[in-house]
Amino acid sequence: MTIRAVATGVGHYLPERIVPNAEFEKTLDTSDEWIRTRSGIERRHFAAEGETTSDMAITASRRALDMAGLSADDIDAVIVATSTPDLTFPSVATMVQDGLGMTRGFGFDVQAVCAGFVYALTNANALIFAGQARRVLVIGAETFSRIMDWTDRSTCVLFGDGAGAVVLEAQDGTGTAEDRGILSADLNSDGRFRDMLYVDGGVSSTGHAGKLRMQGNPLFRQAVDKLTSTAHAALDKIGLTGDAVDWIVPHQANIRIIRGTAKKMGVPMERVIVTVQDHGNTSAASIPLALAVGVERGQIKRGDLLVTEAIGGGLAWGAVVLRW
């Protein structure tokens, strides 16, 4: 027997405020057509004043727990992937624990920017496989609107806020690729590329949060190759190819990156979950948001083989293969 980390519930939350592309035309030299053509984004959600990353994470978590038929008392660990925590410390995960009324177990945050949720899933899988936890709440949550430079049209139109959560539960498997749950993972990082996507501030360097900076064209070129290679590496570990994949659930950064990666993997766009048009780039929240929407739409069904892949600042990138 093999222990598998099986997804039993998923949920998401988006702030009430919807910001269409046209809103940026009032303050920037840009247009709805320019933004759509280059990114595929049509609208995004921004958190309300006083609405925090932990607030969104808590709501998404409650919805995931409801789907799983569980309460906070059933959860052993909380892992939150975020680059925009409420405070420098304590972790968002401990705030989620408190918000859910969870007084047992443990929680911690993972920071790998847009790849954060893939890293968090991999950590949760390892905890379950090692017997450290039986049920883990894995969350991606971001308020990127707080770190935007609103004068930079190349970046501020791309990002949005939101949260998604998945409940993983230990279940017995056969040890084959037919098992439900996480089947393999591949993680990578290379600090030589850190200047392609970063925030120009921090506690030990400037004493303030800073603003997001991005080298769009070089990052695009890195993204497609690295996302394709990590997805293939994760599939290779279990002896599968792109033909076996029912759905790619990619990081929702840019429709051109999503299409380029799918093409190189040999997977048609009809088998790719796409939400970038509605959410923009929500960083670590984008994959769980897309998962939740895919389940809600009836696209993702029990037994489907999924590949999730993401790349973010660091550069950090990776992929997880799981059967829903």
Backbone bond lengths (Angstrom), bond angles and torsions (degrees), N, CA, C in turn:
res aa  C-N    CA-C-N  psi(-1)  N-CA   C-N-CA  omega(-1)  CA-C   N-CA-C  phi
1 M - - - 1.463 - - 1.535 110.15 -
2 T 1.305 115.00 146.08 1.461 122.58 176.43 1.513 109.18 -122.38
3 I 1.319 116.97 135.72 1.464 120.26 175.60 1.531 108.71 -80.20
4 R 1.326 116.19 129.89 1.454 122.06 176.74 1.528 110.30 -118.31
5 A 1.320 116.02 145.17 1.463 122.21 174.56 1.528 107.33 -93.01
6 V 1.314 116.20 103.73 1.470 123.02 -171.30 1.524 110.06 -102.57
7 A 1.323 116.39 132.86 1.468 120.99 176.30 1.524 109.45 -75.41
8 T 1.327 115.85 121.89 1.470 120.62 -179.60 1.523 112.96 -114.69
9 G 1.327 116.72 -9.90 1.460 120.20 178.43 1.508 110.86 -160.26
10 V 1.322 116.16 150.09 1.461 121.24 178.40 1.521 108.13 -146.12
11 G 1.320 116.24 145.59 1.464 120.25 179.13 1.507 110.16 -155.11
12 H 1.326 116.41 159.94 1.454 119.50 179.70 1.514 111.14 -144.33
13 Y 1.321 114.77 164.89 1.462 121.83 176.14 1.516 109.05 -143.22
14 L 1.341 115.63 137.04 1.458 122.70 174.31 1.521 108.54 -127.13
15 P 1.331 117.66 135.92 1.463 120.02 178.01 1.528 111.46 -58.34
16 E 1.322 115.59 156.71 1.465 120.46 -177.00 1.528 112.53 -66.71
17 R 1.307 117.07 -34.47 1.465 119.52 -175.12 1.523 111.77 -73.86
18 I 1.321 115.67 118.15 1.465 122.26 176.61 1.523 108.25 -103.83
19 V 1.332 115.59 128.97 1.460 121.04 -177.00 1.528 108.94 -114.92
20 P 1.336 118.34 105.31 1.465 120.28 177.25 1.518 110.88 -75.28
21 N 1.312 115.71 162.01 1.468 120.26 179.90 1.523 112.21 -56.02
22 A 1.322 115.96 -37.00 1.466 120.09 -175.75 1.524 112.49 -58.10
23 E 1.343 117.09 -25.18 1.462 119.76 -178.49 1.535 111.43 -64.70
24 F 1.329 116.81 -29.48 1.468 119.88 -179.48 1.527 111.85 -75.10
25 E 1.324 116.65 -20.06 1.467 119.95 179.68 1.523 111.90 -63.56
26 K 1.332 116.54 -20.71 1.466 120.63 -178.34 1.532 112.54 -72.95
27 T 1.325 116.64 -26.44 1.466 119.53 -172.90 1.522 113.93 -124.66
28 L 1.337 118.27 -11.13 1.461 121.39 -175.40 1.525 110.79 -128.89
29 D 1.306 115.34 157.48 1.461 121.13 173.07 1.524 107.98 -81.75
30 T 1.327 115.61 77.40 1.463 121.62 -177.78 1.515 108.43 -151.61
31 S 1.316 116.33 177.98 1.463 121.08 178.57 1.511 109.80 -152.55
32 D 1.309 115.65 162.91 1.458 121.31 176.59 1.534 110.01 -56.89
33 E 1.330 116.31 -44.39 1.461 120.56 -178.79 1.528 111.14 -63.35
34 W 1.345 117.25 -42.91 1.459 121.14 179.95 1.527 110.58 -59.48
35 I 1.321 116.96 -45.50 1.469 121.43 -177.63 1.530 110.49 -67.76
36 R 1.331 117.13 -46.82 1.469 120.21 -179.65 1.525 111.38 -60.74
37 T 1.329 116.48 -45.28 1.458 120.87 -176.45 1.521 111.83 -61.29
38 R 1.312 117.84 -40.00 1.456 121.72 -174.55 1.525 114.46 -89.74
39 S 1.322 116.95 -19.78 1.466 118.33 -175.22 1.527 114.82 -131.52
40 G 1.329 117.15 -24.03 1.461 120.36 -173.25 1.514 113.53 84.79
41 I 1.335 116.58 -1.55 1.471 121.09 -176.82 1.532 110.04 -82.85
42 E 1.333 115.22 135.00 1.461 121.48 177.05 1.525 112.28 -112.80
43 R 1.317 115.19 -30.56 1.467 120.88 -177.99 1.519 108.06 -159.55
44 R 1.321 115.97 166.23 1.455 121.99 175.27 1.521 107.90 -152.88
45 H 1.346 116.37 167.45 1.460 121.80 179.44 1.521 109.40 -108.91
46 F 1.332 116.04 138.83 1.463 121.08 175.45 1.521 109.45 -118.01
47 A 1.326 115.72 138.42 1.466 121.31 179.02 1.523 110.41 -64.45
48 A 1.321 115.15 146.63 1.465 120.94 176.97 1.525 109.71 -73.14
49 E 1.314 115.84 161.34 1.462 119.96 175.71 1.525 109.18 -57.38
50 G 1.304 116.35 128.21 1.460 120.92 -179.28 1.522 114.18 86.75
51 E 1.330 117.63 -8.50 1.467 121.05 178.08 1.523 108.52 -85.67
52 T 1.318 116.78 125.11 1.456 121.43 -171.39 1.522 112.66 -109.94
53 T 1.322 114.47 169.75 1.463 120.67 175.65 1.522 110.75 -57.98
54 S 1.323 117.62 -42.89 1.468 119.49 -179.11 1.528 111.84 -66.88
55 D 1.335 117.21 -35.28 1.466 119.76 177.17 1.528 110.50 -57.92
56 M 1.330 115.57 -48.14 1.454 119.96 -178.68 1.532 111.24 -66.81
57 A 1.328 115.85 -39.78 1.467 120.40 179.74 1.521 111.70 -62.79
58 I 1.308 116.69 -38.57 1.470 120.78 -179.59 1.520 110.54 -65.23
59 T 1.323 117.56 -44.31 1.466 120.26 -179.55 1.526 110.91 -64.84
60 A 1.334 117.13 -45.07 1.464 120.16 178.07 1.520 110.70 -61.02
61 S 1.333 117.25 -38.75 1.461 121.96 -179.41 1.519 111.66 -64.76
62 R 1.325 116.52 -42.82 1.464 119.71 178.79 1.522 111.27 -59.55
63 R 1.332 115.77 -39.63 1.464 119.64 -179.96 1.523 111.18 -68.61
64 A 1.329 117.18 -38.21 1.465 120.53 177.00 1.529 110.79 -66.08
65 L 1.321 116.72 -41.54 1.463 120.75 178.06 1.523 111.11 -63.97
66 D 1.318 116.75 -40.25 1.468 120.40 178.11 1.528 110.66 -60.09
67 M 1.334 116.91 -44.75 1.460 119.51 179.48 1.524 111.20 -62.65
68 A 1.338 115.52 -37.80 1.466 119.86 -179.24 1.526 112.40 -77.30
69 G 1.335 116.99 -11.01 1.462 120.36 -177.22 1.509 112.87 70.62
70 L 1.339 116.02 33.32 1.455 121.44 -176.60 1.518 110.78 -122.36
71 S 1.324 114.90 166.04 1.460 121.17 172.06 1.524 109.12 -116.88
72 A 1.316 116.46 172.35 1.461 120.55 179.23 1.520 111.59 -59.24
73 D 1.319 117.41 -30.26 1.464 121.53 -179.77 1.528 112.40 -65.14
74 D 1.341 116.73 -18.26 1.463 120.58 -179.06 1.526 112.94 -86.89
75 I 1.326 116.67 -8.44 1.464 121.17 -173.90 1.527 110.38 -94.33
76 D 1.329 115.58 135.55 1.464 121.46 -179.90 1.518 112.97 -95.32
77 A 1.338 116.92 -28.62 1.459 120.10 -175.29 1.530 110.21 -151.37
78 V 1.330 115.14 150.09 1.458 122.81 176.05 1.527 108.00 -125.19
79 I 1.330 116.29 125.72 1.456 121.58 175.61 1.522 107.67 -120.73
80 V 1.327 116.34 124.36 1.463 121.08 179.14 1.522 109.38 -114.76
81 A 1.326 115.67 123.44 1.457 121.64 172.51 1.519 108.02 -92.44
82 T 1.327 116.66 118.53 1.459 120.42 179.70 1.525 110.49 -160.20
83 S 1.321 115.65 149.53 1.464 121.76 169.66 1.512 111.01 -113.49
84 T 1.337 116.16 1.87 1.463 121.61 -177.61 1.529 109.93 -129.23
85 P 1.328 117.52 64.40 1.463 120.61 -179.05 1.524 111.58 -68.18
86 D 1.323 116.21 160.40 1.467 121.05 177.25 1.525 110.50 -59.48
87 L 1.334 115.71 -44.92 1.457 123.29 -176.25 1.526 108.79 -134.54
88 T 1.320 116.58 163.78 1.464 119.40 174.15 1.529 109.51 -58.34
89 F 1.284 117.14 -44.27 1.462 123.83 166.99 1.507 107.87 -155.92
90 P 1.311 119.49 155.58 1.463 128.56 8.16 1.527 112.61 -76.58
91 S 1.307 115.76 178.12 1.458 121.53 -176.54 1.526 111.20 -67.77
92 V 1.320 114.97 154.09 1.467 120.39 172.53 1.525 109.60 -60.89
93 A 1.332 116.57 -35.49 1.469 120.36 -178.40 1.524 112.17 -57.52
94 T 1.337 117.61 -39.92 1.463 119.18 179.10 1.528 110.63 -69.87
95 M 1.336 116.97 -31.01 1.458 120.01 176.16 1.527 110.88 -69.26
96 V 1.333 116.16 -35.54 1.464 120.36 175.16 1.522 109.87 -65.43
97 Q 1.323 116.52 -44.02 1.472 119.56 176.12 1.523 110.60 -52.08
98 D 1.326 115.58 -50.18 1.465 120.30 -178.30 1.515 110.79 -63.44
99 G 1.324 117.18 -43.57 1.460 120.29 -178.57 1.506 113.64 -64.43
100 L 1.332 116.16 -29.95 1.465 120.26 178.82 1.528 112.42 -88.07
101 G 1.336 116.42 -6.79 1.459 119.66 -176.87 1.510 112.57 77.45
102 M 1.319 116.58 28.43 1.462 122.33 -177.35 1.520 109.23 -94.15
103 T 1.334 117.62 117.09 1.461 121.80 -175.83 1.524 112.04 -114.74
104 R 1.310 116.95 12.71 1.469 121.27 177.85 1.520 108.61 -130.68
105 G 1.321 115.69 172.49 1.452 120.25 178.49 1.518 112.40 76.44
106 F 1.337 116.47 -156.00 1.463 120.30 -175.88 1.527 109.04 -149.21
107 G 1.343 114.96 163.85 1.461 120.27 179.02 1.512 110.82 -149.65
108 F 1.328 116.15 150.08 1.457 121.15 176.00 1.521 109.26 -156.96
109 D 1.337 115.41 161.92 1.456 121.98 179.41 1.526 110.56 -101.24
110 V 1.333 115.15 154.26 1.455 123.45 174.22 1.522 107.05 -123.16
111 Q 1.347 116.56 132.92 1.456 120.88 -179.54 1.519 109.46 -120.98
112 A 1.323 115.46 100.70 1.469 121.48 173.63 1.527 108.81 -137.38
113 V 1.327 115.50 28.95 1.459 125.03 177.54 1.533 108.82 53.20
114 C 1.327 118.38 -128.18 1.465 120.27 -173.83 1.528 112.72 -67.45
115 A 1.334 117.22 -21.75 1.460 120.92 177.19 1.524 111.77 -86.87
116 G 1.316 117.08 2.97 1.456 121.07 -172.28 1.508 115.10 -57.61
117 F 1.335 117.60 -40.15 1.465 118.77 -176.89 1.521 111.29 -68.96
118 V 1.333 117.37 -35.85 1.462 120.62 176.09 1.526 109.79 -63.61
119 Y 1.332 116.33 -42.53 1.464 120.25 176.60 1.535 110.71 -63.29
120 A 1.322 116.74 -41.02 1.469 120.62 -179.06 1.523 111.27 -65.84
121 L 1.337 116.63 -42.51 1.468 119.73 176.75 1.519 111.25 -58.72
122 T 1.332 115.49 -42.28 1.457 120.25 -178.44 1.524 111.38 -65.69
123 N 1.322 116.52 -40.58 1.465 120.29 175.88 1.523 111.39 -63.63
124 A 1.332 116.47 -43.53 1.468 120.18 179.64 1.523 110.54 -62.84
125 N 1.317 117.08 -41.17 1.459 121.14 178.58 1.524 110.78 -60.92
126 A 1.340 116.02 -42.33 1.460 119.73 179.95 1.531 111.40 -64.95
127 L 1.327 117.27 -40.39 1.465 120.77 178.35 1.528 111.28 -62.45
128 I 1.321 115.58 -42.39 1.463 119.65 179.95 1.522 110.71 -68.16
129 F 1.323 117.21 -44.65 1.467 121.30 -179.72 1.522 111.16 -62.10
130 A 1.349 116.39 -35.65 1.466 120.62 -178.97 1.527 113.00 -81.07
131 G 1.316 117.10 -6.94 1.462 120.17 -179.69 1.513 113.95 82.78
132 Q 1.323 118.45 11.44 1.464 121.55 178.93 1.527 112.21 -76.99
133 A 1.313 116.58 -23.09 1.461 121.33 179.69 1.518 108.66 -151.23
134 R 1.310 115.73 147.86 1.465 119.88 176.47 1.522 111.24 -99.48
135 R 1.329 116.40 -38.99 1.467 120.78 178.51 1.522 108.64 -128.50
136 V 1.346 115.91 127.99 1.460 121.73 -177.58 1.523 108.90 -126.14
137 L 1.320 115.12 132.32 1.452 122.01 174.23 1.524 107.57 -94.14
138 V 1.337 116.83 116.07 1.460 122.26 -177.01 1.529 108.19 -110.74
139 I 1.329 116.05 124.10 1.468 121.60 -170.87 1.519 110.06 -127.89
140 G 1.332 115.96 141.41 1.457 121.93 165.74 1.511 107.56 -118.24
141 A 1.327 117.76 125.98 1.473 120.55 -176.42 1.516 109.40 -148.19
142 E 1.336 116.26 135.63 1.462 120.48 -177.02 1.530 111.82 -147.32
143 T 1.330 115.14 145.33 1.464 122.51 167.22 1.528 107.65 -122.51
144 F 1.331 115.65 70.40 1.460 120.30 -177.58 1.521 112.53 -67.56
145 S 1.323 117.27 -17.83 1.469 119.28 177.79 1.525 111.24 -61.71
146 R 1.322 118.00 -18.74 1.462 121.32 179.94 1.535 112.92 -78.70
147 I 1.344 117.55 -15.02 1.470 119.15 -176.41 1.530 111.52 -120.56
148 M 1.315 116.93 20.54 1.461 120.72 178.71 1.532 111.66 -85.10
149 D 1.316 115.48 143.51 1.459 122.50 167.80 1.524 106.20 -93.37
150 W 1.333 117.08 105.65 1.462 121.11 -171.42 1.523 112.81 -74.46
151 T 1.334 117.36 0.87 1.464 120.54 174.20 1.527 111.85 -99.10
152 D 1.325 117.47 -6.52 1.461 122.38 -176.95 1.521 109.56 -100.83
153 R 1.321 116.30 98.75 1.459 119.91 -175.16 1.532 112.96 -68.18
154 S 1.340 117.02 -18.91 1.463 119.52 -178.26 1.522 112.81 -77.12
155 T 1.338 117.51 -16.68 1.465 119.70 -178.54 1.531 114.11 -120.82
156 C 1.330 117.56 -41.37 1.468 118.47 -169.13 1.522 113.46 -68.05
157 V 1.336 117.97 -19.70 1.462 120.69 179.63 1.527 112.33 -83.10
158 L 1.332 117.61 -8.14 1.460 121.20 -170.75 1.521 114.90 -92.87
159 F 1.342 117.51 -22.75 1.458 119.75 -166.46 1.525 112.85 -109.92
160 G 1.323 114.97 155.03 1.456 122.05 177.40 1.504 110.98 -144.32
161 D 1.329 115.36 178.62 1.460 122.55 -177.81 1.532 110.45 -113.82
162 G 1.325 115.96 154.23 1.461 120.13 176.75 1.512 111.01 164.62
163 A 1.330 114.93 -179.31 1.460 120.80 -179.94 1.516 110.59 -151.97
164 G 1.313 115.42 147.44 1.456 122.17 173.92 1.518 109.23 -139.33
165 A 1.322 116.83 151.78 1.463 120.75 -177.10 1.526 110.14 -142.25
166 V 1.319 115.08 146.01 1.459 122.48 177.64 1.529 108.57 -131.48
167 V 1.320 116.65 136.52 1.462 122.17 172.69 1.519 108.24 -95.55
168 L 1.331 116.73 123.13 1.456 122.17 174.86 1.528 109.02 -107.96
169 E 1.314 115.46 137.05 1.472 120.60 -177.02 1.516 110.41 -132.58
170 A 1.316 116.90 138.10 1.460 121.70 177.65 1.522 110.21 -68.47
171 Q 1.325 115.58 126.74 1.462 121.56 175.64 1.517 108.40 -140.30
172 D 1.322 116.43 153.44 1.453 120.81 179.05 1.526 110.38 -75.02
173 G 1.329 115.29 137.60 1.452 121.59 175.27 1.505 110.70 -127.94
174 T 1.321 115.55 176.06 1.467 120.68 -177.77 1.523 111.81 -92.78
175 G 1.347 115.70 -11.87 1.446 118.93 -177.12 1.516 113.63 90.08
176 T 1.344 116.79 8.41 1.461 120.91 178.55 1.532 109.82 -108.72
177 A 1.315 115.31 172.44 1.465 121.15 179.59 1.521 112.16 -72.93
178 E 1.321 117.09 -4.00 1.464 120.73 176.69 1.527 111.82 -85.44
179 D 1.321 117.50 -9.41 1.467 120.92 179.08 1.523 110.28 -64.60
180 R 1.324 115.82 149.91 1.455 120.38 166.08 1.530 108.36 -78.19
181 G 1.347 115.91 154.26 1.450 120.53 177.07 1.519 112.44 107.89
182 I 1.337 115.18 -174.22 1.462 121.27 179.79 1.524 108.81 -72.82
183 L 1.338 115.32 124.93 1.459 121.30 -176.21 1.522 112.49 -103.00
184 S 1.334 116.90 -31.22 1.465 119.88 179.05 1.514 109.26 -165.37
185 A 1.335 114.77 165.22 1.463 120.94 177.96 1.515 109.08 -150.87
186 D 1.329 115.03 155.57 1.460 121.72 176.72 1.518 107.51 -141.77
187 L 1.336 117.41 123.01 1.461 122.13 -178.39 1.522 110.38 -122.19
188 N 1.343 115.56 144.33 1.457 120.96 -178.64 1.528 109.88 -148.92
189 S 1.337 115.45 156.07 1.468 120.61 169.19 1.521 108.38 -156.95
190 D 1.339 115.03 155.45 1.466 120.39 179.25 1.521 107.66 -152.45
191 G 1.324 115.68 104.33 1.456 121.78 -175.91 1.518 115.34 -67.50
192 R 1.335 118.00 -10.40 1.460 119.89 177.41 1.522 112.01 -64.36
193 F 1.332 116.05 -21.82 1.458 120.71 -176.84 1.523 113.06 -100.66
194 R 1.331 117.25 15.41 1.461 119.96 -171.25 1.528 113.50 -62.68
195 D 1.336 117.86 -26.96 1.462 120.13 -177.99 1.525 113.51 -75.33
196 M 1.330 117.20 -6.07 1.465 119.49 179.05 1.527 112.12 -74.35
197 L 1.329 116.47 -27.49 1.464 120.57 179.98 1.522 108.01 -155.37
198 Y 1.332 115.67 114.99 1.456 119.11 -176.35 1.529 109.48 -159.80
199 V 1.326 116.28 169.77 1.457 123.43 172.14 1.524 107.17 -111.41
200 D 1.340 116.36 130.78 1.468 120.49 -172.14 1.526 112.76 -85.28
201 G 1.313 116.58 45.43 1.454 121.26 177.13 1.512 110.78 -164.90
202 G 1.329 115.84 168.33 1.450 120.91 179.37 1.520 110.09 171.39
203 V 1.313 115.65 163.95 1.462 121.30 -173.55 1.528 111.66 -57.25
204 S 1.328 117.96 -49.67 1.464 119.93 -172.38 1.523 113.26 -86.75
205 S 1.331 117.96 -10.45 1.464 119.50 -178.12 1.526 112.75 -104.58
206 T 1.310 117.55 -46.45 1.468 120.25 -175.18 1.523 113.28 -124.99
207 G 1.322 116.38 -17.76 1.458 119.53 -178.78 1.518 114.19 80.27
208 H 1.334 116.78 6.24 1.469 119.50 175.48 1.522 108.56 -142.34
209 A 1.337 116.17 167.21 1.463 120.73 -169.81 1.521 113.26 -67.33
210 G 1.330 118.36 -38.69 1.449 120.75 -179.18 1.518 112.76 84.04
211 K 1.347 115.49 -178.73 1.463 122.54 -178.09 1.528 110.20 -124.62
212 L 1.317 114.53 154.57 1.456 120.56 -178.27 1.523 111.35 -72.52
213 R 1.332 116.24 136.84 1.456 123.40 176.83 1.525 109.08 -129.03
214 M 1.321 116.43 140.04 1.465 119.55 -175.42 1.521 111.17 -145.80
215 Q 1.340 115.06 139.42 1.463 121.85 170.30 1.524 107.01 -100.95
216 G 1.330 115.70 93.22 1.454 120.63 -167.89 1.514 115.88 -61.06
217 N 1.317 118.09 -51.05 1.466 120.24 -175.23 1.528 113.11 -66.23
218 P 1.349 119.45 -47.45 1.468 118.44 176.28 1.533 112.64 -61.23
219 L 1.330 116.41 -37.48 1.460 119.36 179.92 1.522 110.52 -66.08
220 F 1.324 117.56 -40.24 1.458 121.29 178.15 1.526 110.53 -57.65
221 R 1.327 116.14 -45.75 1.466 119.81 -178.66 1.525 111.88 -63.30
222 Q 1.321 117.18 -37.95 1.459 120.55 177.72 1.523 111.41 -69.78
223 A 1.336 115.85 -37.34 1.463 120.83 -170.27 1.522 112.90 -62.01
224 V 1.322 118.20 -52.19 1.457 120.44 -174.21 1.523 111.20 -61.92
225 D 1.325 116.97 -45.26 1.469 119.90 -179.44 1.521 111.62 -64.85
226 K 1.324 116.52 -45.29 1.462 119.66 -176.21 1.531 111.75 -71.20
227 L 1.317 117.77 -37.53 1.465 120.28 178.55 1.527 110.85 -66.60
228 T 1.312 116.15 -40.94 1.467 119.26 178.19 1.517 111.25 -65.13
229 S 1.326 117.14 -44.53 1.466 120.35 -176.92 1.526 111.41 -66.58
230 T 1.333 117.07 -39.60 1.472 118.07 -179.18 1.523 111.27 -70.80
231 A 1.327 117.85 -36.02 1.464 120.25 176.89 1.524 110.51 -64.23
232 H 1.334 116.81 -44.82 1.463 119.94 177.92 1.529 111.22 -63.58
233 A 1.340 117.06 -38.83 1.470 120.26 179.79 1.524 110.86 -62.41
234 A 1.354 116.40 -42.75 1.470 119.69 179.17 1.518 111.26 -65.84
235 L 1.328 117.31 -40.19 1.466 120.57 177.75 1.528 111.45 -67.22
236 D 1.336 116.44 -40.10 1.468 120.54 -179.88 1.522 111.91 -58.79
237 K 1.324 116.48 -33.37 1.468 120.20 -177.65 1.521 112.24 -62.99
238 I 1.329 117.02 -23.39 1.474 119.95 179.19 1.529 111.13 -117.05
239 G 1.325 115.83 16.27 1.457 120.11 173.34 1.513 115.29 70.69
240 L 1.333 117.28 30.43 1.465 120.54 -178.97 1.529 110.26 -119.19
241 T 1.331 114.89 163.14 1.459 121.65 176.37 1.519 109.14 -124.56
242 G 1.325 115.75 178.68 1.457 120.68 179.88 1.510 113.80 -59.17
243 D 1.328 117.29 -25.11 1.468 120.47 179.89 1.522 112.21 -62.61
244 A 1.349 116.87 -26.73 1.470 120.57 -177.12 1.520 112.53 -83.12
245 V 1.325 117.66 -10.68 1.468 121.82 -173.04 1.528 110.94 -79.47
246 D 1.315 115.82 126.80 1.467 120.69 175.19 1.521 110.65 -81.85
247 W 1.340 116.20 -41.42 1.463 120.53 -178.62 1.523 110.81 -144.36
248 I 1.324 115.99 132.45 1.458 120.16 161.99 1.522 106.59 -90.09
249 V 1.330 116.73 130.12 1.468 122.10 174.82 1.523 106.40 -116.56
250 P 1.338 116.64 87.22 1.462 119.90 -170.89 1.523 112.94 -87.70
251 H 1.315 114.34 162.92 1.459 119.85 165.98 1.522 107.87 -59.99
252 Q 1.330 115.83 131.35 1.463 121.26 -173.09 1.532 109.96 -93.99
253 A 1.332 115.79 76.78 1.460 120.28 -178.57 1.515 112.01 -98.13
254 N 1.322 115.77 -43.54 1.456 120.61 -170.75 1.526 107.33 -162.59
255 I 1.314 117.98 130.87 1.463 120.44 -176.65 1.522 111.57 -62.60
256 R 1.332 117.98 -29.55 1.462 119.77 179.70 1.534 111.09 -70.14
257 I 1.329 116.49 -36.57 1.466 119.84 175.49 1.525 110.19 -67.23
258 I 1.325 116.51 -42.96 1.469 120.94 179.54 1.516 110.69 -60.37
259 R 1.332 117.15 -46.34 1.464 120.92 -179.74 1.524 111.46 -66.47
260 G 1.344 116.30 -41.59 1.457 119.85 -179.25 1.518 112.21 -63.57
261 T 1.331 116.25 -40.66 1.464 120.34 179.72 1.524 111.17 -67.79
262 A 1.331 116.76 -44.34 1.467 120.75 179.22 1.525 110.62 -60.27
263 K 1.329 116.27 -42.24 1.464 120.36 -179.48 1.520 110.98 -62.62
264 K 1.339 117.17 -44.85 1.463 120.46 -179.24 1.521 111.98 -68.52
265 M 1.344 116.69 -25.33 1.460 120.22 176.54 1.523 112.32 -84.59
266 G 1.337 117.01 -10.88 1.452 120.68 -178.72 1.513 113.50 76.09
267 V 1.335 116.14 25.86 1.466 121.66 179.58 1.528 108.81 -110.60
268 P 1.340 118.98 124.28 1.468 120.38 -179.10 1.527 111.56 -67.28
269 M 1.319 116.50 152.84 1.461 121.27 -178.70 1.522 112.22 -62.22
270 E 1.325 117.60 -20.38 1.474 120.43 176.73 1.520 111.56 -65.48
271 R 1.332 117.03 -14.40 1.466 121.77 178.88 1.523 111.47 -112.94
272 V 1.328 116.28 27.58 1.464 122.04 177.74 1.524 108.44 -122.32
273 I 1.325 117.60 129.41 1.463 122.07 175.70 1.524 107.92 -80.20
274 V 1.326 116.50 120.51 1.466 121.73 -177.01 1.529 109.45 -122.30
275 T 1.330 115.80 122.04 1.472 121.69 177.44 1.518 111.65 -130.64
276 V 1.343 116.85 1.62 1.466 120.43 -174.01 1.522 111.95 -58.23
277 Q 1.329 117.53 -30.09 1.456 120.22 -178.59 1.528 112.04 -64.37
278 D 1.312 116.94 -28.99 1.463 121.53 -176.02 1.519 114.27 -99.27
279 H 1.329 117.33 -25.21 1.463 121.25 -172.11 1.517 114.12 -115.27
280 G 1.346 117.98 -19.23 1.446 119.71 -169.13 1.520 109.84 66.69
281 N 1.312 116.09 -163.72 1.458 122.11 178.93 1.521 108.65 -88.21
282 T 1.318 116.93 108.57 1.463 121.68 178.96 1.529 111.55 -102.20
283 S 1.332 116.12 21.66 1.455 122.60 174.84 1.535 111.27 54.36
284 A 1.323 118.58 -125.86 1.462 121.07 -175.38 1.524 113.41 -63.49
285 A 1.332 117.21 -16.76 1.466 120.21 179.79 1.520 112.56 -83.94
286 S 1.339 118.45 -12.70 1.463 118.61 -167.21 1.520 113.54 -69.26
287 I 1.328 119.01 -38.98 1.463 119.94 -179.84 1.525 111.57 -69.06
288 P 1.343 120.60 -49.29 1.469 117.83 178.31 1.523 112.84 -64.33
289 L 1.347 117.71 -32.36 1.461 120.08 173.49 1.526 110.42 -61.11
290 A 1.335 116.51 -47.08 1.458 120.52 -179.72 1.529 111.40 -65.09
291 L 1.333 116.96 -38.60 1.469 120.44 175.72 1.523 110.94 -58.76
292 A 1.336 115.58 -48.86 1.460 120.28 -177.79 1.527 111.47 -62.31
293 V 1.331 115.80 -41.99 1.466 119.96 179.26 1.527 110.45 -66.99
294 G 1.327 117.20 -40.54 1.459 120.59 178.51 1.507 112.81 -62.32
295 V 1.323 116.90 -39.14 1.469 121.09 176.59 1.529 109.76 -69.15
296 E 1.312 115.90 -43.87 1.469 121.77 -179.62 1.530 111.53 -60.35
297 R 1.309 117.30 -39.61 1.467 122.32 179.56 1.532 112.39 -73.38
298 G 1.316 117.37 -14.04 1.455 120.78 -176.22 1.514 113.47 85.10
299 Q 1.341 116.79 10.62 1.462 120.19 178.27 1.521 110.92 -75.65
300 I 1.324 117.17 -51.87 1.457 122.05 -179.30 1.522 108.82 -84.77
301 K 1.337 115.28 124.16 1.462 121.31 -177.95 1.527 110.23 -124.32
302 R 1.313 115.09 159.20 1.462 120.90 179.14 1.530 110.08 -54.56
303 G 1.324 115.11 131.47 1.459 120.97 179.73 1.506 114.69 94.90
304 D 1.340 118.24 -10.19 1.462 121.20 178.89 1.529 110.68 -69.35
305 L 1.331 115.78 142.39 1.466 120.81 175.83 1.525 108.57 -91.88
306 L 1.332 115.52 123.22 1.456 122.16 -176.98 1.528 110.77 -115.82
307 V 1.330 115.00 146.04 1.466 121.72 168.37 1.518 107.16 -120.66
308 T 1.316 116.70 122.65 1.461 121.57 172.38 1.518 107.94 -108.19
309 E 1.342 116.66 134.82 1.456 119.32 179.48 1.519 109.41 -144.05
310 A 1.342 115.20 148.06 1.464 119.62 -176.05 1.513 110.37 -155.67
311 I 1.341 114.91 153.95 1.456 121.59 173.80 1.521 108.35 -138.63
312 G 1.325 116.17 141.03 1.459 120.33 -178.66 1.513 111.39 -150.91
313 G 1.322 115.20 -173.84 1.454 121.62 -178.02 1.517 111.79 -53.16
314 G 1.309 114.64 144.98 1.474 120.65 -178.21 1.517 112.78 145.72
315 L 1.311 118.42 -57.81 1.453 126.93 -11.73 1.521 109.71 -68.73
316 A 1.336 115.46 144.15 1.448 122.92 174.58 1.523 107.54 -126.98
317 W 1.330 116.78 136.70 1.461 119.48 179.66 1.526 109.88 -151.62
318 G 1.332 114.71 161.78 1.452 118.27 -178.74 1.509 111.58 178.07
319 A 1.332 114.92 174.59 1.459 121.41 -178.54 1.524 108.88 -146.57
320 V 1.315 115.12 151.54 1.465 123.23 174.30 1.515 107.90 -130.21
321 V 1.327 116.03 134.99 1.460 122.10 173.51 1.524 107.43 -107.76
322 L 1.323 116.26 126.78 1.459 120.12 179.03 1.516 110.26 -143.12
323 R 1.303 114.65 150.80 1.461 120.17 173.56 1.523 107.35 -103.22
324 W 1.335 115.68 124.50 1.461 121.71 -173.10 1.533 110.82 -69.99
